[in-house]
Amino acid sequence: MTTDIDIEYHAKYFELLASKLEGYAELCIISFIDLYKKSERNMKGIVEKAIDENSMQEIAKRLAQIAQKYNIKIKTCSEDVDLSAIGIEHAKCIDDELISKIIGQKININKDKNQREICGCVSSIDIGAYNTCRHGCLYCYANFSNNTVENNLLKHDPNSPMLIGNIEPEDKITDRKMES
């Protein structure tokens, strides 16, 4: 947390989002920041202290009260903290049970072996690309270089099947076999 981005900040903007999503969203998955080396470097001098369990409990309680007001359920992903006393369960961002419910068919997918142990997400294919987001969030690990982001954005072609650029002669396209 910082002096500017405190519990009140989170509550204010979560309420704004929840009010706009009422009737459209049933579930919100939250997670507390984990400072990886890159995000720690980017946030040096900004983050005053690591978030402790008491702060997590306090933030979660405020968010749960707001979410309940707008009929949105909150769950956590990749968190050790037990928030069950305030009605927040552990979940997974990439949830095989939710996907099965949405598509109306049982799927069988293993836990993603590339995620942290506490993460319950199942294997998935990321459709994003590093160094392509222009938002510049300091805690994000997906951008390594602002110059590369700018160069990649210049390559954007809205008519291309690619997120950035076009298929070039040296590119190799491989069909990925997926099974359930």
C-alpha positions in Angstrom: 0.0 0.0 0.0 1.0 3.6 -0.4 -0.1 6.9 1.1 -2.3 7.5 -2.0 -3.5 3.9 -2.7 -4.9 2.9 0.6 -7.9 1.0 1.7 -10.2 3.9 1.0 -8.9 4.2 -2.5 -9.6 0.5 -3.2 -13.1 0.7 -1.6 -14.0 3.8 -3.7 -12.9 2.4 -7.0 -14.2 -1.1 -6.3 -17.6 0.4 -5.5 -17.5 2.4 -8.8 -16.7 -0.8 -10.8 -19.2 -3.0 -8.9 -22.0 -0.5 -9.4 -21.4 -0.5 -13.2 -21.1 -4.3 -13.3 -24.3 -5.0 -11.2 -26.4 -7.5 -13.2 -23.6 -8.3 -15.5 -21.0 -9.9 -13.2 -21.6 -12.6 -10.7 -18.1 -13.2 -9.5 -14.9 -11.2 -8.8 -11.6 -12.9 -8.2 -9.2 -10.9 -6.1 -5.5 -11.4 -5.3 -3.1 -9.3 -3.2 0.1 -8.0 -4.9 3.1 -10.2 -4.9 6.2 -8.2 -5.6 8.3 -10.0 -8.2 11.8 -8.7 -8.9 10.7 -6.6 -11.8 7.6 -5.1 -10.1 9.7 -4.5 -6.9 12.2 -2.6 -9.0 9.5 -0.6 -10.8 7.8 0.3 -7.5 10.9 1.2 -5.5 10.1 4.3 -3.5 6.3 3.9 -4.1 5.4 0.9 -2.0 6.0 1.8 1.5 5.4 -1.6 3.1 4.3 -5.0 2.1 0.7 -5.7 2.8 0.2 -7.7 6.0 -2.5 -10.2 6.9 -4.5 -7.6 9.0 -4.6 -5.2 6.0 -5.6 -8.1 3.7 -8.5 -8.9 6.1 -9.5 -5.2 6.3 -9.5 -4.7 2.6 -11.3 -7.9 1.9 -14.0 -7.1 4.4 -14.6 -3.7 2.8 -14.7 -5.2 -0.7 -17.0 -8.1 0.4 -19.5 -5.6 1.8 -19.5 -3.6 -1.4 -19.7 -6.7 -3.6 -22.7 -8.0 -1.6 -24.5 -4.7 -2.2 -24.2 -5.4 -5.9 -24.8 -9.2 -5.8 -21.3 -10.0 -6.7 -19.4 -12.9 -5.0 -15.7 -12.4 -4.2 -13.2 -15.2 -4.1 -9.4 -15.2 -4.0 -6.8 -16.8 -6.2 -3.2 -17.6 -5.2 -3.7 -16.5 -1.6 -2.7 -18.2 1.6 -4.8 -15.8 3.8 -8.0 -17.4 5.1 -10.9 -15.0 4.5 -13.7 -17.5 5.0 -14.9 -15.7 8.1 -16.0 -12.8 5.9 -17.4 -15.1 3.2 -14.5 -15.1 0.8 -13.5 -18.5 -0.4 -10.4 -19.7 -2.3 -10.9 -20.1 -6.0 -9.0 -20.1 -9.3 -8.9 -17.5 -12.1 -8.8 -20.2 -14.7 -11.6 -22.5 -13.3 -12.3 -25.8 -15.0 -15.6 -26.1 -13.1 -16.8 -22.7 -14.2 -15.7 -23.3 -17.8 -17.6 -26.6 -17.8 -20.7 -24.8 -16.5 -20.5 -22.1 -19.2 -20.0 -24.5 -22.1 -22.4 -27.1 -20.7 -19.9 -29.9 -21.0 -17.6 -31.6 -18.5 -13.9 -30.8 -19.2 -10.8 -32.5 -17.8 -7.9 -30.2 -17.4 -5.0 -30.5 -14.9 -3.7 -27.8 -12.7 -1.3 -25.5 -14.5 2.2 -26.8 -13.5 3.8 -23.4 -14.4 1.9 -21.5 -11.6 2.8 -21.2 -8.0 1.8 -24.1 -5.7 -1.0 -22.0 -4.0 -2.5 -21.2 -7.4 -5.4 -23.5 -8.3 -5.7 -22.4 -11.9 -5.9 -25.1 -14.6 -3.7 -25.2 -17.7 -4.5 -22.6 -20.3 -3.0 -20.9 -23.3 -2.2 -17.3 -22.8 -3.4 -15.3 -25.8 -1.4 -12.2 -24.8 2.1 -11.1 -25.6 4.8 -9.6 -23.6 5.6 -5.9 -24.1 2.2 -5.0 -25.8 0.2 -3.3 -23.1 0.2 0.5 -23.1 -1.2 1.0 -19.6 2.2 1.0 -17.9 1.1 -0.5 -14.6 4.2 -0.6 -12.4 3.3 -3.9 -10.7 2.9 -5.7 -14.0 5.5 -8.3 -15.0 4.4 -8.5 -18.7 6.2 -5.4 -19.9 10.0 -5.4 -19.8 10.7 -2.2 -21.8 8.6 0.9 -22.6 10.5 1.3 -25.9 9.7 -2.2 -26.9 6.0 -1.6 -26.0 6.0 1.5 -28.2 7.7 -0.3 -31.1 5.2 -3.2 -30.8 2.2 -0.9 -30.8 3.5 0.7 -34.0 3.3 -2.7 -35.6 -0.4 -3.2 -34.7 -2.6 -4.0 -37.7 -6.3 -4.3 -36.9 -6.8 -6.6 -39.9 -4.1 -9.0 -38.9 -4.9 -12.3 -37.1 -2.0 -11.5 -34.8 -2.1 -9.4 -31.6 0.9 -7.5 -32.8 2.1 -7.3 -36.4 1.5 -9.8 -39.2 2.7 -13.3 -40.0 6.2 -12.9 -41.4 8.0 -15.4 -43.7 10.4 -16.5 -40.9 7.5 -17.1 -38.5 6.6 -20.8 -37.7 3.0 -21.6 -37.1 2.3 -24.8 -35.1 -1.1 -26.3 -34.4 -1.3 -27.0 -30.7 -3.0 -30.3 -29.8 -5.5 -29.9 -26.9 -7.3 -32.7 -25.1 -9.9 -32.8 -22.4 
